Amino acid sequence: MLARRKMSLTELSDRVGITMSNLSILKTGKAKAVRLETLEAICNVLDCQPGDILEFRSR
Protein backbone atom coordinates (compact mmCIF):
# COMPACT_ATOMS: atom_id res chain seq x y z
CA MET A 1 0.00 0.00 0.00
CA LEU A 2 2.92 2.33 0.62
CA ALA A 3 4.14 1.85 -2.94
CA ARG A 4 0.64 2.33 -4.34
CA ARG A 5 0.31 5.59 -2.44
CA LYS A 6 3.89 6.60 -3.34
CA MET A 7 4.56 7.20 0.34
CA SER A 8 7.73 6.56 2.30
CA LEU A 9 7.85 4.80 5.65
CA THR A 10 9.06 8.08 7.15
CA GLU A 11 6.05 9.99 5.82
CA LEU A 12 3.66 7.29 7.07
CA SER A 13 5.34 7.38 10.48
CA ASP A 14 4.92 11.16 10.68
CA ARG A 15 1.31 11.10 9.53
CA VAL A 16 0.26 8.21 11.78
CA GLY A 17 2.22 9.42 14.81
CA ILE A 18 4.21 6.29 15.61
CA THR A 19 7.95 5.83 15.64
CA MET A 20 9.86 4.53 12.64
CA SER A 21 11.07 1.56 14.67
CA ASN A 22 7.53 0.52 15.66
CA LEU A 23 6.29 0.98 12.11
CA SER A 24 9.20 -1.08 10.80
CA ILE A 25 8.32 -3.91 13.22
CA LEU A 26 4.76 -3.86 11.92
CA LYS A 27 5.88 -3.76 8.30
CA THR A 28 8.26 -6.70 8.61
CA GLY A 29 5.67 -8.84 10.37
CA LYS A 30 7.67 -9.13 13.59
CA ALA A 31 4.93 -7.57 15.72
CA LYS A 32 2.94 -9.95 17.89
CA ALA A 33 0.01 -7.53 18.06
CA VAL A 34 -1.19 -4.21 16.74
CA ARG A 35 -3.42 -1.78 18.58
CA LEU A 36 -6.73 -1.15 16.84
CA GLU A 37 -6.12 2.59 17.12
CA THR A 38 -2.82 2.19 15.29
CA LEU A 39 -4.38 0.02 12.60
CA GLU A 40 -7.19 2.53 12.15
CA ALA A 41 -4.72 5.42 11.84
CA ILE A 42 -2.62 3.55 9.26
CA CYS A 43 -5.73 2.66 7.24
CA ASN A 44 -6.95 6.26 7.38
CA VAL A 45 -3.63 7.59 6.09
CA LEU A 46 -3.31 4.93 3.38
CA ASP A 47 -7.04 5.08 2.52
CA CYS A 48 -7.40 1.31 2.73
CA GLN A 49 -9.09 -1.47 4.69
CA PRO A 50 -7.31 -3.61 7.32
CA GLY A 51 -7.48 -6.63 5.00
CA ASP A 52 -5.41 -4.69 2.46
CA ILE A 53 -2.43 -4.56 4.81
CA LEU A 54 -2.85 -7.56 7.14
CA GLU A 55 -2.12 -11.19 6.43
CA PHE A 56 -3.06 -14.17 8.57
CA ARG A 57 -0.24 -16.65 9.26
CA SER A 58 -0.84 -19.87 11.12
CA ARG A 59 1.76 -20.71 13.75
C-alpha positions in Angstrom: 0.0 0.0 0.0 2.9 2.3 0.6 4.1 1.8 -2.9 0.6 2.3 -4.3 0.3 5.6 -2.4 3.9 6.6 -3.3 4.6 7.2 0.3 7.7 6.6 2.3 7.9 4.8 5.6 9.1 8.1 7.1 6.1 10.0 5.8 3.7 7.3 7.1 5.3 7.4 10.5 4.9 11.2 10.7 1.3 11.1 9.5 0.3 8.2 11.8 2.2 9.4 14.8 4.2 6.3 15.6 8.0 5.8 15.6 9.9 4.5 12.6 11.1 1.6 14.7 7.5 0.5 15.7 6.3 1.0 12.1 9.2 -1.1 10.8 8.3 -3.9 13.2 4.8 -3.9 11.9 5.9 -3.8 8.3 8.3 -6.7 8.6 5.7 -8.8 10.4 7.7 -9.1 13.6 4.9 -7.6 15.7 2.9 -10.0 17.9 0.0 -7.5 18.1 -1.2 -4.2 16.7 -3.4 -1.8 18.6 -6.7 -1.1 16.8 -6.1 2.6 17.1 -2.8 2.2 15.3 -4.4 0.0 12.6 -7.2 2.5 12.2 -4.7 5.4 11.8 -2.6 3.6 9.3 -5.7 2.7 7.2 -7.0 6.3 7.4 -3.6 7.6 6.1 -3.3 4.9 3.4 -7.0 5.1 2.5 -7.4 1.3 2.7 -9.1 -1.5 4.7 -7.3 -3.6 7.3 -7.5 -6.6 5.0 -5.4 -4.7 2.5 -2.4 -4.6 4.8 -2.8 -7.6 7.1 -2.1 -11.2 6.4 -3.1 -14.2 8.6 -0.2 -16.6 9.3 -0.8 -19.9 11.1 1.8 -20.7 13.8 
